[in-house]
Amino acid sequence: MAVSPASRFGFRNSSVAQKLWQWLFHMPWTWRITLGYLTVMLFVPIAAMFLKASTEGPVNFWRIATSPVALATYNVTFVTSILAALMNGLFGTLIAWVLVRYKFPFKRLIDASIDLPFALPTSVAGLTLATVYSNNGWIGSLLAPLGIKVSFTRLGVWVAMIFISLPFVVRTVQPVMQEMEREIEEAAWSLGANQWQTFRRVILPPLFPAILTGVALGFSRAVGEYGSTVIISSNTPFRDLIAPVLIFQRLEQYDYSGATVIGTVLLLISLVLLLLINLLQAWGRRYDD
C-alpha cells in the first residue's frame, strides 16, 4: 500500500496536509523558486533570530530589553525617527509639488539628485554630513555662533535620518500628484474656492494616503539606519546612542544574547510598521477606487 507524502511527515488522515502537499508538489516552477528564495533569504534568518532570542528566559529577555541603556536607545531611535519622518512629510511633499507643477532650469538634475541617498553609501553620507555640520563646516560654522551644535549630538542623528529618508516621501507622493487632474482645481476656483480651500478639500485628500505611506516608509528606514548615524553622532549612551549602534557595541563585547534580544525588539517593531504600511496602502487603493 502506497504511503502519501503527507503521512510520511506525520500528517496521517489529514486532508488539509494532503492538499497542502499536493499544492506544493504541483505548484509552478516560478512559485517554487520564489518560495525557496524567500525561505533562504527572509524566513530562515527571521526564524533564527526568534529562536536565538527564545533561548533567553522571559525574565532575562525582559531585563535586557528594558534595561536603562536599551530604553534610552529606543527613545533616541524612535522619537528621532518620527521627527525626521514628519519633517520629510512636510518638505518632501513640497519638493514633489515643485517638481511636478513647475518647469525650471536643471529640473531633471534636481529630480535625479533626490535618489542620491539611495545610491550613496551611508558611511559616505555620514562623513559628509559630519564635515558639513561640524563647527568648522559650511553649515555648522553658521550655527555655532547661535550656540547650535549639530555634529556628534542627537540633532546630528536627526539630520542624518532626514537625509536618508527624504526620497521615500518624494517618490511616493510624486506619482500620485502627476496623475491628479488640473481641471478639478480649476473647477474649484471657478466655484469661488480660494487657494487654501482648494488645497485642503481638493488636493490634500488624494495625496494624504500617499503622504502617510511615504512617512511610514521613511520612518522604517530611519529606525534601521546605522552607517550615517554612527559617524555623525558621538554614540554616547543616554545622549545620542541609537539601537542599531547599541547592537553592534554588544557584539563587539561578545554579548550575543544582549544583541539578539535588542535586535528581536527592533524586528518586532519593524513587523508592526510593515503591517501599518500595508494598511495605509490598502486605504489609499480604496480611496482611488
N, C-alpha and C positions, 0 to 999 in steps of 0.2 A: 504494500500500500504506500503510495507516494505521500510524502510529508510536505506540507506547504511551507514556503519560506517564513511565513509569519509564525507558524508553530515552532520552527527551529529557534526562534528568539524568545519563546516563552509566551506567545500570544495565542494560546490554544482556545478554539471555539470563539474567537473574537472576530466578528465580521468587520469591525472598524479597522482593526490592524491589518486584516487581509486586503481591504480596499485601499488602505494606505500603501501597503507593499505593492499592490498592482499598479497604483498610480505612479509610485517611484520607479517601478520596473518598466512601465510603458511610456514614461514621460519623454518628450523630445530631447534630443541631444543638447539643444541650446539651454533647456531647463537644467539638465544635469551639470553642464559647465558652469552655469550661473550659481546653482546651489553649491557646487563644490568650491567655487572661488569664494563665495560669501562665507562658507563654513571655515575655510582655512584662514582667510584674511580678516574676518569680522567676528563670527560667532565663537570660534575657539579662543582667541585672545580675551574676549569679554568673559567667557566661562572660566578661563584660567584665572582671571582677576578675582572673580567672585569666589572661586574655590580656594585661592590663596588667602583671601580675607576671611573665609569661613573657618580657617584653622585657628584663628583667634577667637576666644570665647566671647560671648556677648558683652560681658562686663569689661574685659580688656579692650574690645573693639570700641565700646562707648567711651572708655577712658582716653584712648588715643585720639579718637575723632573729635572729642570735646575738650581736649587739653587747651590751656590758655593760649599757647602759641598757635595751635590749629585754628581756634576761634578767631584769633586776631588776623590770621591769613585769610580766612573766609570773609571777614569784614572788608579787608582791603581788596580782595579779588572781586567779590560780587557787587559791593557798593560802587567801587570804581568802574567796574564794567557796565553797570546800569547807567551811571552818569555819562560815560563815554557813548553808550548806545543812544541815549536820549539826545545828546549833543549832535550826534550824526543824524538822528531822525529829523532834526530841525534843519541843519545846514546841508545834509545830503539831499533832502527834498528840494531845498533852494537851488542847489547845484544842478540837480536833474531838471528843474524848471528852466534854468538859464540855458542849458544845453539843448533842450527840446524847443523852446519858444523863441530863441534869438539866434541871429546869424552875426558872426563877428570874426575877425581875423584869428587864425590859428585855432579855430574851433575843434578841428579833428585832432590836433596835437593835444589840446587840453582834455578832450574826451578820452583819448588813449591813455593819458597820464593818470586818469582815475584808477586804472587797473594796475598801476605801478606797485602798490602794496602786495598784490597777488604774486608778482614776479620777483620782487626784490627779496633777497634773503633777510629774514627777520633780524639776524645779528647785525647785518649791514645797516638796516633801518635803525636799530637801537644805537649803534655807534654814531650814525649821522645825527640823530635827534639829541643824543647826549652832548655832541660837539656844538650843535647849533644853539641849544638851550643852556649851555654852561654859562658861568658868569662872564667868561670872555668871548662867548659865541655871538653870532649875529643878532639873535633874538634875546638871548639871556643877558647880554650887556645892556640892552634897553630896559629889561625888567629889574635888573639888580639895583639901580638907584631907587626903585619903588619898594625895595625890600621883598621882592618876589623871587624865590629860588625854585627852579624847575628841575634841573638835573639832580639826580640822587635824592629825590624826595617822592612822596606819594603823588604830587602833582605831575611829576615826570612820568610815572606809571600811567596816569590818566591820559597824558598827551600821546604816549605810545599806543595805548588802546584805541584812541580816536584814529590814529594814523592807520592802523592795520585793519580796522573795521569799517572805515568810510565807504569802500566800494560796495559793500553789501547793500546799503541803503540806496545808493545812487543807481546801481544796476537792477534793483528790484522795482524802484519807482519809475525809472525812465521808460521801460516798455509800456507800462500802463498809461503813462502820460502821453506817449506817442500815439496811442490808439484813441485817445479822447477826441471828440468832435468839437471843433471850434464853434460850429453852428449853435450848439446848445448854450454856450456862453453868450453868443451874440443875441440869442433869443431872450436870455435873462436880462441883458442890458436893455433890449427894446421894451421889455415889460417894466422897466423902471428900477431894476436892481442896481445897486452900486457895486464897486469892485469887491468890497469886503463881503457883502451878501452873496455875490456870485461865487466867490471862493469858498465860503462856508457852506453853502447849500447846493452848489453845482459841482465844483471841482474837488473839494475835500472828501465827500462821501465815497466816490470810487477809488480815490487814492489811499484812503485810510487803511484798508486791509493790507495793501502793498507796503505802506509805511511801517505798519506793525510787524509785518513779516521781515522786512529789512532790519528793523531794530532788534528783533529776536535773533536773527542770524548774526548780526554784528555783536550782540551780547554774548552769544555762544562762542564766537571766535575770540572775543576779548578774554573770556574766562580761561580758555586754554592757552593763551599766549605765553611764551617763555623767552624766545630769543631776544626780542627787543627790550622787554621789561627788565630782564636780568642785567642788562648793560646800563640802562638809564636810571635804575634805582640803586639804592645803597644796600638792598637786601638785608635790612636790619629788622629783626622781629619786633612786633608791636608798633612799627612805623610804616614801612613800605614793602614788607615781605609778602609776596603772593603765594598762593597754594602750589602752583607748579614748581616754583623755585624751592619751596619747602620740601617737596617730594624729592627733588634732586639732592638737596642737602642731606636728607635722611639716607638716601642711597650711598652718598659719599661716606657717611658714618656707619655703613653696613647695617643700618636699621631697616631691613627689608619689610618687616612687619608693619612698622610705622608708615613707610612709604606706600605699602599696599593698602592700608586702611584709608589713608587720606586720598589716594587715587580712586578707591572704590566710592568714597563720598562724592568726589567730583564726577565720577562716571554716572552715579545715580542722578545727580542734579542735571547732568547733560542729557540723560534719557528723558527726564521730565521736560526739559527745554525742547527736545526734539518733538515730543508729543504736543506741546503747546504750539510749536511752529506748524505742525501738520494741521492742527485745528484752525489756526489762523489762515492757512492756505485754503482749507475747505470752506471757511467762512467767505473768503474772497471769491471763490468759484461760485458759491451760492448767490452772492451779490451780483456777479456778472450774468448769471442765468436769469 
